[in-house]
Amino acid sequence: MAQMRSIVESDFSDGAWNMAVDCAIADAIAVGEQAPTLRLYGWRPFCLSLGYGQRSREADARRLQERGWGIVRRPTGGKAILHGDELTYSLCLPLDHPVASGDVIESYRRISVGLLRALEGLGLSASARHLGASARHNAPGPVCFELSSHYEILWQGRKLIGSAQLRRRGVLLQHGTLPLSGDVARICDALAFDGREARETQKRRVRERAVTLAQALGRAPSWMEAAEAIERGVQADFGLRLARGRLSAWERAAAEAHLAERFGNSKWTFKR
């Protein structure tokens, strides 16, 4: 049975370091330094992440500062996410791995099966489906959880897990976010709107279209309970043996370089 490294970080880090680490893991896999890796982590303090191609003007810097929330630009695409009361996963695989083979949508489908199995282990029945060609762009708003993409995880039609993928240097890096609790519309307090009414309208839309795990389950699982469920789901559906591990010295050095050059560099964050 093939093996995958699992890194479970219950001591949360800030947004810039989290993104730097994910890129360092992808680098290590690209040069043959590491096995495929599932990383599970959280964020402290709360942090707004922008998709790679998203305009920074959609963030409200004053509101972020007032709340003590960070801001970072992800290497993956998509729209803005406010990371806080959640579990984030990153999955890094070489493109010749069976889970990564085929096109982006096919790999989304394979990965979604493991996530659905994880939710079943928590007692929740959710769904994932292929969307029509134009469905991903049917709403122009800045909020990731207002939109659904191919094989993202839905509960009763509301988005529960959002994902985005990057393919570079022969490696797949997929990010995903599972909100555990709290108000999914809090993200609107970190974004720029033309007045209070527009902000409140967006909040209503997000609450209608997204849901937390606690809302769906009717109870609030701990972060570790959710992390272990994802480990079991991935292991069962990918036919892998997960082995708990940690970052290597090589990866830490690469992460420090990414932090200095990109994710901790405001010029890079606000380049668009």
C-alpha positions in Angstrom: 0.0 0.0 0.0 1.4 3.4 -1.0 2.2 5.9 1.8 1.4 9.5 2.3 2.8 11.8 5.0 0.2 13.5 7.2 1.2 16.8 9.0 -1.4 17.8 11.7 -0.7 21.2 13.2 -3.0 21.9 16.1 -0.7 24.9 17.1 -2.0 27.4 14.6 0.1 29.9 12.6 -0.4 33.1 10.8 -1.5 33.3 7.2 1.8 34.2 5.6 3.6 31.3 7.2 0.8 28.9 6.3 1.0 29.7 2.7 4.8 29.6 2.7 4.8 26.1 4.2 2.4 24.8 1.6 4.6 26.1 -1.2 7.7 24.6 0.5 6.1 21.2 0.7 5.2 21.4 -3.0 8.8 22.4 -3.7 10.1 19.4 -1.8 7.9 17.0 -3.7 8.9 18.6 -7.0 12.6 17.8 -6.4 12.0 14.4 -4.9 12.7 15.4 -1.3 9.3 14.3 0.1 6.5 11.9 -0.3 2.9 13.1 -1.1 1.7 15.1 1.8 -1.6 15.9 3.5 -1.3 18.9 5.8 -4.1 19.9 8.2 -3.8 23.3 10.0 -5.6 26.4 11.3 -4.9 30.1 11.4 -4.1 32.6 14.2 -4.9 35.4 14.1 -7.9 35.4 11.7 -6.7 36.1 8.2 -8.3 37.1 4.9 -6.8 35.2 2.0 -7.2 36.5 -1.5 -7.1 34.1 -4.5 -3.9 34.4 -6.6 -5.5 36.5 -9.3 -8.0 38.5 -7.1 -7.8 42.2 -6.9 -6.5 43.5 -3.5 -8.9 46.5 -3.7 -11.6 44.0 -2.8 -10.2 43.9 0.7 -10.8 46.7 3.3 -7.4 47.3 4.9 -8.8 49.6 7.6 -11.4 47.1 8.7 -8.8 44.3 8.8 -6.5 46.4 10.9 -9.3 47.4 13.3 -10.1 43.8 13.9 -6.5 42.6 14.2 -7.0 40.3 11.2 -4.2 39.5 8.7 -4.2 39.4 4.9 -2.3 37.1 2.5 -2.5 36.1 -1.1 -2.8 32.4 -1.8 -0.8 30.6 -4.5 -4.1 29.0 -5.5 -6.9 30.7 -7.3 -10.5 31.5 -6.3 -12.1 34.2 -4.3 -11.6 35.6 -0.8 -11.8 33.5 2.4 -11.8 34.6 6.0 -9.8 31.9 7.9 -10.6 31.6 11.6 -12.9 29.0 13.1 -12.1 26.4 10.5 -9.9 23.5 9.4 -7.7 24.0 6.3 -6.2 21.2 4.4 -3.5 21.3 1.7 -2.8 18.2 -0.4 0.4 18.0 -2.4 0.9 15.3 -4.9 3.2 14.7 -7.9 1.1 14.9 -11.1 1.8 11.2 -11.9 0.1 10.1 -8.7 -3.1 8.2 -9.3 -5.2 10.8 -7.4 -3.7 13.7 -9.5 -3.8 12.0 -12.9 -6.1 13.4 -15.6 -7.3 17.0 -15.8 -8.1 19.4 -12.9 -11.8 18.5 -12.7 -11.1 14.8 -12.6 -8.7 15.3 -9.7 -11.2 17.4 -7.9 -13.7 14.6 -8.2 -11.3 12.0 -6.8 -10.3 14.3 -3.8 -14.0 15.1 -3.1 -14.7 11.4 -2.5 -12.2 11.3 0.4 -13.7 14.5 1.8 -17.2 13.1 1.6 -16.1 9.9 3.4 -14.6 12.1 6.1 -17.9 13.9 6.6 -19.7 10.5 6.7 -17.4 9.6 9.6 -18.6 12.6 11.5 -22.2 11.6 10.8 -23.0 14.0 7.9 -24.3 13.1 4.5 -23.1 15.7 1.9 -22.7 15.8 -1.9 -20.4 16.9 -4.7 -21.2 17.2 -8.3 -19.9 18.4 -11.7 -21.2 21.8 -12.6 -22.0 23.2 -16.1 -19.4 25.1 -18.0 -20.7 28.5 -17.0 -21.8 27.8 -13.4 -18.5 28.7 -11.8 -18.8 32.3 -13.0 -22.5 32.8 -12.3 -21.8 35.4 -9.6 -19.2 38.1 -9.7 -18.9 38.7 -5.9 -15.6 38.6 -4.0 -16.5 35.8 -1.5 -15.4 32.2 -2.1 -18.2 30.7 -0.1 -20.9 32.5 -2.2 -19.9 30.4 -5.2 -19.6 26.7 -5.9 -17.1 25.0 -8.2 -16.8 21.5 -9.6 -17.0 18.8 -7.0 -16.9 21.2 -4.0 -18.7 19.8 -1.0 -22.4 20.9 -0.5 -24.8 20.2 2.3 -28.5 20.7 1.4 -27.4 22.9 -1.5 -25.1 25.1 0.7 -21.3 25.1 0.3 -19.5 23.4 3.2 -16.0 22.8 1.8 -14.4 25.1 -0.7 -11.3 24.1 -2.7 -8.8 25.6 -5.2 -5.9 23.9 -7.0 -2.5 24.9 -8.5 -0.4 22.7 -10.8 3.2 23.7 -11.1 6.6 22.0 -11.6 4.9 18.6 -11.9 3.1 19.0 -8.5 -0.6 19.4 -7.6 -1.3 21.7 -4.6 -4.9 21.8 -3.5 -6.2 24.0 -0.7 -9.5 23.4 1.0 -11.4 25.1 3.8 -14.0 23.5 6.2 -15.7 26.2 8.4 -16.3 24.5 11.8 -18.4 27.2 13.5 -19.1 30.9 13.7 -20.7 33.2 11.2 -19.8 32.4 7.6 -20.7 36.0 6.7 -18.0 37.6 8.9 -15.8 37.8 5.8 -17.9 40.7 4.6 -16.5 42.7 7.5 -13.1 42.4 5.9 -14.2 43.4 2.3 -14.8 46.7 0.7 -18.4 47.6 -0.2 -20.2 50.7 -1.3 -22.0 51.4 1.9 -23.6 49.5 4.8 -26.6 48.3 2.7 -24.4 46.6 0.1 -22.4 44.9 2.9 -25.6 43.6 4.7 -27.0 42.3 1.4 -23.8 40.4 0.7 -23.9 38.9 4.3 -27.4 37.6 3.6 -26.3 36.0 0.4 -23.4 34.3 2.0 -25.5 32.9 4.8 -28.0 31.6 2.3 -25.3 29.8 0.2 -22.8 28.6 2.8 -22.9 26.6 6.0 -20.6 25.6 8.9 -20.0 22.1 10.0 -21.6 22.9 13.4 -24.8 24.1 11.6 -25.0 21.0 9.4 -24.3 18.6 12.2 -26.2 20.3 15.0 -23.2 20.1 17.2 -19.7 21.6 17.2 -16.9 19.0 16.6 -13.5 19.9 17.8 -10.7 20.9 15.4 -8.9 17.6 16.1 -12.0 15.5 15.6 -12.5 17.1 12.2 -8.8 16.6 11.3 -8.8 13.0 12.2 -11.9 12.4 10.2 -10.2 13.9 7.1 -7.2 11.7 7.7 -9.4 8.6 7.8 -11.4 9.7 4.8 -8.4 10.3 2.6 -6.7 7.1 3.8 -9.8 4.9 3.0 -10.7 6.4 -0.3 -7.2 6.9 -1.8 -6.0 3.4 -0.8 -3.1 4.9 1.1 -1.4 4.4 4.5 -1.0 7.7 6.2 2.1 8.3 8.4 2.2 11.2 10.7 5.2 13.4 10.1 6.6 16.9 10.3 8.4 19.5 8.2 12.0 18.7 7.3 14.8 21.2 7.8 14.8 21.5 3.9 11.2 22.5 3.9 11.6 25.0 6.8 14.4 26.7 4.9 12.2 26.8 1.7 9.3 28.2 3.7 11.4 31.0 5.2 12.5 31.9 1.6 8.9 32.0 0.4 7.9 34.1 3.4 10.5 36.7 2.7 10.0 36.8 -1.0 6.2 36.5 -1.3 3.8 35.8 1.5 5.3 38.1 4.1 6.0 40.8 1.5 3.2 43.4 1.2 4.3 44.3 -2.3 3.6 40.8 -3.4 0.3 40.6 -1.5 -1.0 43.9 -3.0 0.6 43.5 -6.5 -2.9 43.3 -8.1 
